[in-house]
Amino acid sequence: MNNTKESTSPTIGTVALKWHNGSLELLDQRLLPAQEQWVTLKSASGVAQCIQDMVVRGAPAIGISAAYGVALAARHAGNEGWHAEIKQAICELSASRPTAVNLFWALQRMERVFGACGDLSEAQKRLEDEAIAIHQEDLAANLAMADHALGAMGFSLGGDNTTPISVLTHCNTGALATGGYGTALGVIRRLHEKNLLTQAYADETRPWLQGSRLTAWELMRDGIPVTLNADGAAAAILASGEVRWVIVGADRITANGDVANKIGTYSLAVLARYHNVGFMVVAPTSTVDMSLKSGAQIPIEERDGVEVREVRGVPLAPEGVTVFNPVFDVTPASLIDVIVTEKGVVRNPDIAGMYRLFG
């Protein structure tokens, strides 16, 4: 396959993944903020390993990367066994992370295209086109979500707003976690663009410190006012009355409006409700899993306890101590004020509201 297309890179914010000269390039997020190092991938196995090792993270970015992984499998498949090779690549990619539904959504979409291909040449072209489309659609969805979110907050998009607000966010949901711009962080970007943001508070987000390493870095890089805080300081910040909204992303949203997101999100929702602060979830429709009735059915990934006992090889806890290290928790719909997607919003989410928007 001699001709390769370039995916559209986001025009605002940091770029974290690129399709370039038939290869997938990922910004290694494990090394940020100390190093900005790119990893070039030419195989589906390499993409699966990078997803598992969290070189790339964030539900939308995982899905986009997996789609490009399938395209890479097609590019390098042999003429004889191409069908089995691509099928195996899809299976390998699907096993890389269990919780983010965007991964499976993207792979199912790629598999549908793959199933309609008659030969390797057609598969190479159509799978690459589909991966690029998934990437570009995610960016467009992020921009649409930002506008829907401001409307849900009560701001006019006409520019006649006068009172800026402060918000608090958790983990990283920006251009690093998506195809560009961001989900929850995209809303913060849009508030800043409209001169409606006083301050963004960023939870450090233990144990992987996505808030410290990624969100603070990304917002500072783009000139957006940010204050980093320890996770345990969130209650004091909300008690001060300065913050109007807690804005987070999601890795899976079920039919009743329950939300799986980075560990610590549930406690933030409890704190927000106690302090009468709005709690907003921002995620693309690819994150919505209407096949699951509630958050009790979401598989929750647990990772090695060394991630809690150490930080970059420096021991913080007694050797051999037992560790509970779930990557995500589930926030009940009853604690969520609004779910924002590119299709629109669901206020006070429940089964009826979710089905009205998502069918």
C-alpha positions as CSV (number, residue, x, y, z in Angstrom):
1,M,0.0,0.0,0.0
2,N,1.9,3.0,-1.2
3,N,-0.5,5.8,-0.5
4,T,-1.3,6.7,3.1
5,K,-3.5,9.4,4.5
6,E,-2.8,11.7,7.3
7,S,-5.3,12.1,10.1
8,T,-6.5,15.6,10.9
9,S,-4.6,16.8,14.0
10,P,-6.5,19.0,16.4
11,T,-6.1,22.7,15.8
12,I,-6.4,23.6,19.5
13,G,-4.5,22.0,22.4
14,T,-1.8,19.4,22.6
15,V,-1.5,16.5,20.0
16,A,-1.0,13.1,21.6
17,L,-1.4,10.7,18.7
18,K,-0.7,11.0,15.0
19,W,-1.1,8.8,11.9
20,H,2.0,9.5,9.9
21,N,3.5,7.7,6.9
22,G,1.6,4.6,7.6
23,S,2.6,4.4,11.3
24,L,0.9,5.4,14.5
25,E,2.9,7.9,16.6
26,L,2.0,8.1,20.3
27,L,3.3,10.7,22.9
28,D,4.5,8.5,25.7
29,Q,2.4,9.8,28.6
30,R,4.3,7.8,31.2
31,L,7.2,10.1,30.8
32,L,5.4,13.5,31.0
33,P,6.0,16.1,32.1
34,A,9.8,15.5,32.3
35,Q,10.1,14.2,28.8
36,E,8.2,14.6,25.6
37,Q,9.0,11.4,23.8
38,W,7.2,9.8,20.8
39,V,6.8,6.1,20.2
40,T,6.4,5.0,16.5
41,L,4.3,1.9,16.0
42,K,4.0,-0.3,13.0
43,S,2.1,-3.3,14.3
44,A,-1.1,-4.1,16.1
45,S,0.8,-6.0,18.8
46,G,2.8,-2.8,19.5
47,V,-0.4,-0.8,19.8
48,A,-1.9,-3.3,22.2
49,Q,1.2,-3.3,24.4
50,C,1.2,0.5,24.5
51,I,-2.5,0.5,25.5
52,Q,-1.8,-2.0,28.3
53,D,1.3,-0.2,29.5
54,M,-0.6,3.2,29.5
55,V,1.7,4.8,27.0
56,V,-1.6,6.0,25.7
57,R,-4.6,6.4,28.1
58,G,-8.0,8.0,28.2
59,A,-11.0,6.1,26.9
60,P,-11.4,8.0,23.5
61,A,-7.6,7.9,22.8
62,I,-7.5,4.2,23.5
63,G,-10.3,3.6,21.1
64,I,-8.7,5.7,18.3
65,S,-5.3,3.9,18.9
66,A,-6.9,0.5,18.7
67,A,-8.6,1.5,15.4
68,Y,-5.2,2.5,14.0
69,G,-3.8,-0.8,15.3
70,V,-6.3,-2.7,13.1
71,A,-5.2,-0.5,10.1
72,L,-1.6,-1.4,10.9
73,A,-2.5,-5.1,10.9
74,A,-4.0,-4.8,7.5
75,R,-1.0,-2.9,6.1
76,H,1.4,-5.6,7.2
77,A,-0.7,-8.7,6.6
78,G,0.5,-11.3,4.2
79,N,-1.5,-12.0,1.0
80,E,-2.3,-15.6,2.0
81,G,-3.3,-15.4,5.6
82,W,-4.4,-11.7,5.8
83,H,-8.0,-12.5,7.0
84,A,-6.8,-14.5,10.0
85,E,-4.0,-12.0,10.8
86,I,-6.4,-9.1,11.0
87,K,-8.9,-11.1,13.0
88,Q,-6.1,-12.1,15.5
89,A,-5.1,-8.4,15.8
90,I,-8.6,-7.4,16.7
91,C,-8.7,-10.1,19.4
92,E,-5.3,-9.0,20.8
93,L,-6.3,-5.3,20.9
94,S,-9.6,-6.1,22.6
95,A,-7.7,-7.8,25.5
96,S,-5.5,-4.8,26.2
97,R,-7.8,-2.9,28.7
98,P,-11.1,-4.2,30.1
99,T,-13.0,-1.1,31.3
100,A,-13.0,1.6,28.6
101,V,-16.0,0.7,26.3
102,N,-14.6,3.0,23.6
103,L,-12.0,0.3,22.9
104,F,-14.6,-2.3,22.1
105,W,-16.8,0.2,20.3
106,A,-13.9,1.2,18.0
107,L,-12.9,-2.4,17.4
108,Q,-16.5,-3.5,16.6
109,R,-16.7,-0.6,14.1
110,M,-13.4,-1.7,12.5
111,E,-14.6,-5.3,12.5
112,R,-17.8,-4.4,10.6
113,V,-15.7,-2.7,7.9
114,F,-13.3,-5.6,7.8
115,G,-16.1,-8.1,7.4
116,A,-17.3,-6.3,4.2
117,C,-13.8,-6.5,2.5
118,G,-13.3,-8.9,-0.3
119,D,-9.5,-8.8,-0.5
120,L,-6.4,-7.5,1.3
121,S,-6.1,-4.4,-0.9
122,E,-9.7,-3.3,-0.1
123,A,-9.1,-4.1,3.6
124,Q,-6.0,-1.9,3.7
125,K,-7.8,1.1,2.2
126,R,-11.1,0.8,4.0
127,L,-9.6,0.1,7.4
128,E,-7.2,3.0,7.2
129,D,-10.1,5.3,6.1
130,E,-12.3,4.1,9.0
131,A,-9.6,4.6,11.6
132,I,-9.0,8.2,10.4
133,A,-12.7,8.8,10.4
134,I,-13.0,7.6,14.0
135,H,-10.1,10.0,14.9
136,Q,-11.7,13.0,13.2
137,E,-15.1,12.3,14.5
138,D,-13.8,12.3,18.1
139,L,-12.4,15.7,17.6
140,A,-15.6,17.0,16.2
141,A,-17.5,15.4,19.1
142,N,-15.3,17.1,21.6
143,L,-16.0,20.5,20.1
144,A,-19.7,19.9,20.1
145,M,-19.7,18.7,23.7
146,A,-18.0,21.9,24.9
147,D,-20.8,23.9,23.5
148,H,-23.5,21.7,25.0
149,A,-21.8,21.8,28.4
150,L,-21.7,25.6,28.5
151,G,-25.4,25.6,27.7
152,A,-26.1,23.1,30.4
153,M,-24.2,25.4,32.8
154,G,-26.5,28.3,31.9
155,F,-24.1,30.2,29.7
156,S,-25.1,31.8,26.4
157,L,-23.0,30.9,23.4
158,G,-23.7,34.4,22.1
159,G,-21.0,35.9,24.2
160,D,-23.1,38.1,26.5
161,N,-21.9,36.3,29.7
162,T,-20.2,38.3,32.4
163,T,-19.4,36.2,35.4
164,P,-16.5,33.7,35.2
165,I,-16.5,30.6,37.4
166,S,-14.0,28.2,38.9
167,V,-14.2,24.4,38.3
168,L,-12.6,21.3,39.6
169,T,-11.6,18.3,37.5
170,H,-10.1,14.8,38.0
171,C,-7.6,12.7,36.1
172,N,-6.8,13.9,32.5
173,T,-9.6,14.3,29.9
174,G,-7.9,16.7,27.5
175,A,-6.2,16.4,24.1
176,L,-3.9,13.8,25.7
177,A,-6.8,11.5,26.4
178,T,-8.8,12.1,23.2
179,G,-8.5,12.8,19.5
180,G,-7.9,16.4,20.3
181,Y,-9.3,19.3,22.5
182,G,-10.7,17.1,25.2
183,T,-14.0,16.0,26.9
184,A,-14.2,17.5,30.4
185,L,-11.0,19.4,29.8
186,G,-12.5,20.5,26.5
187,V,-15.2,22.2,28.5
188,I,-12.6,24.0,30.5
189,R,-10.9,25.1,27.3
190,R,-14.1,26.5,26.0
191,L,-14.8,28.3,29.3
192,H,-11.3,29.9,29.0
193,E,-11.9,30.8,25.3
194,K,-15.1,32.6,26.3
195,N,-13.4,34.4,29.3
196,L,-15.6,32.5,31.6
197,L,-12.9,30.7,33.6
198,T,-11.4,32.0,36.8
199,Q,-9.5,28.9,37.8
200,A,-9.4,25.2,37.1
201,Y,-8.5,23.1,40.1
202,A,-6.8,19.8,39.1
203,D,-6.8,16.8,41.4
204,E,-3.4,15.1,41.4
205,T,-5.2,11.8,40.8
206,R,-3.3,9.1,42.6
207,P,-1.7,6.7,42.0
208,W,-0.8,7.4,38.4
209,L,-0.9,11.2,39.0
210,Q,-2.6,12.1,35.7
211,G,-3.7,15.4,37.2
212,S,-0.2,16.3,38.3
213,R,1.7,15.0,35.3
214,L,-0.8,15.5,32.5
215,T,-3.6,17.9,33.3
216,A,-1.5,20.6,35.0
217,W,1.1,20.2,32.1
218,E,-1.5,20.4,29.4
219,L,-3.4,23.4,30.8
220,M,-0.2,25.4,31.6
221,R,1.1,24.6,28.1
222,D,-2.0,26.1,26.6
223,G,-2.1,29.2,28.9
224,I,-5.2,28.1,30.9
225,P,-5.2,29.0,34.6
226,V,-4.7,25.9,36.8
227,T,-4.1,25.1,40.4
228,L,-2.9,21.6,41.3
229,N,-4.3,20.1,44.5
230,A,-3.9,16.9,46.4
231,D,-6.9,14.6,46.0
232,G,-7.6,14.9,49.7
233,A,-7.9,18.7,49.4
234,A,-10.9,18.6,47.1
235,A,-13.4,18.8,50.1
236,A,-11.7,22.0,51.4
237,I,-11.8,23.6,48.0
238,L,-15.5,22.8,47.5
239,A,-16.3,24.0,51.0
240,S,-14.8,27.4,50.2
241,G,-17.7,28.1,47.8
242,E,-15.4,29.1,45.0
243,V,-16.0,26.2,42.7
244,R,-19.3,26.0,40.8
245,W,-18.9,22.7,38.9
246,V,-17.0,19.5,39.2
247,I,-16.4,18.4,35.6
248,V,-15.1,14.8,34.8
249,G,-14.9,12.4,32.0
250,A,-16.0,8.8,31.8
251,D,-14.7,5.4,30.6
252,R,-18.2,3.8,30.5
253,I,-21.8,5.0,31.0
254,T,-24.5,2.5,31.5
255,A,-28.2,2.5,30.6
256,N,-29.3,4.0,33.9
257,G,-26.7,6.8,33.9
258,D,-24.2,5.2,36.2
259,V,-20.6,6.2,35.3
260,A,-17.3,4.4,35.6
261,N,-14.4,6.9,35.7
262,K,-10.9,7.2,37.2
263,I,-10.8,6.1,40.9
264,G,-11.7,9.0,43.1
265,T,-14.6,10.2,40.9
266,Y,-17.2,8.7,43.2
267,S,-15.9,10.5,46.2
268,L,-15.9,13.8,44.3
269,A,-19.6,13.3,43.4
270,V,-20.4,12.7,47.1
271,L,-18.5,15.9,48.0
272,A,-20.1,17.9,45.3
273,R,-23.6,16.9,46.3
274,Y,-22.9,17.7,50.0
275,H,-21.6,21.2,49.1
276,N,-24.3,21.9,46.5
277,V,-21.8,22.0,43.6
278,G,-22.8,20.9,40.2
279,F,-21.4,17.5,39.0
280,M,-21.0,17.1,35.2
281,V,-19.8,14.1,33.2
282,V,-18.6,14.8,29.7
283,A,-18.0,11.9,27.3
284,P,-18.7,10.9,23.7
285,T,-21.5,8.6,22.8
286,S,-18.9,5.9,22.1
287,T,-18.6,5.8,26.0
288,V,-22.3,5.0,26.4
289,D,-23.0,1.2,26.9
290,M,-26.7,0.7,26.7
291,S,-26.2,-3.1,26.9
292,L,-25.4,-2.8,30.6
293,K,-28.3,-1.9,33.0
294,S,-26.2,-0.4,35.7
295,G,-22.7,0.3,36.9
296,A,-22.7,-3.0,38.9
297,Q,-22.1,-4.8,35.6
298,I,-19.0,-2.8,34.6
299,P,-15.8,-4.8,34.8
300,I,-13.4,-2.8,36.9
301,E,-9.7,-3.1,36.1
302,E,-7.3,-3.7,39.0
303,R,-3.6,-3.1,38.5
304,D,-0.4,-4.2,40.3
305,G,0.0,-2.9,43.8
306,V,3.5,-1.6,43.0
307,E,1.8,1.5,41.4
308,V,0.6,2.5,44.9
309,R,3.7,1.3,46.9
310,E,6.1,3.2,44.6
311,V,6.4,6.3,42.5
312,R,8.8,5.9,39.6
313,G,10.8,3.3,41.5
314,V,10.9,5.2,44.8
315,P,9.3,3.1,47.6
316,L,6.6,4.9,49.6
317,A,5.2,2.0,51.6
318,P,6.5,-1.0,53.6
319,E,7.7,-3.8,51.3
320,G,5.1,-6.5,50.7
321,V,2.1,-4.5,52.1
322,T,-1.2,-5.6,50.6
323,V,-2.6,-3.0,48.1
324,F,-6.1,-2.4,46.7
325,N,-5.5,-0.7,43.4
326,P,-8.7,-0.4,41.3
327,V,-8.2,1.9,38.3
328,F,-11.9,3.0,38.2
329,D,-14.9,3.4,40.5
330,V,-18.6,3.8,39.7
331,T,-20.5,6.9,40.4
332,P,-24.3,6.3,40.8
333,A,-26.5,8.3,38.5
334,S,-28.3,9.8,41.5
335,L,-25.2,11.9,42.2
336,I,-24.8,13.2,38.7
337,D,-26.5,16.5,37.7
338,V,-25.9,16.2,33.9
339,I,-24.2,13.9,31.4
340,V,-23.0,15.7,28.3
341,T,-22.4,14.1,24.9
342,E,-22.1,15.3,21.4
343,K,-25.7,14.3,20.9
344,G,-26.9,16.5,23.7
345,V,-27.4,16.4,27.5
346,V,-29.2,14.2,30.0
347,R,-30.1,16.1,33.2
348,N,-30.5,14.1,36.4
349,P,-29.8,10.9,34.4
350,D,-32.0,7.8,34.8
351,I,-33.1,5.0,32.5
352,A,-35.8,7.1,30.8
353,G,-33.5,10.0,30.1
354,M,-30.8,7.8,28.8
355,Y,-33.2,6.0,26.4
356,R,-34.6,9.3,25.2
357,L,-31.2,10.4,23.9
358,F,-29.5,7.1,23.1
359,G,-32.4,4.7,22.2
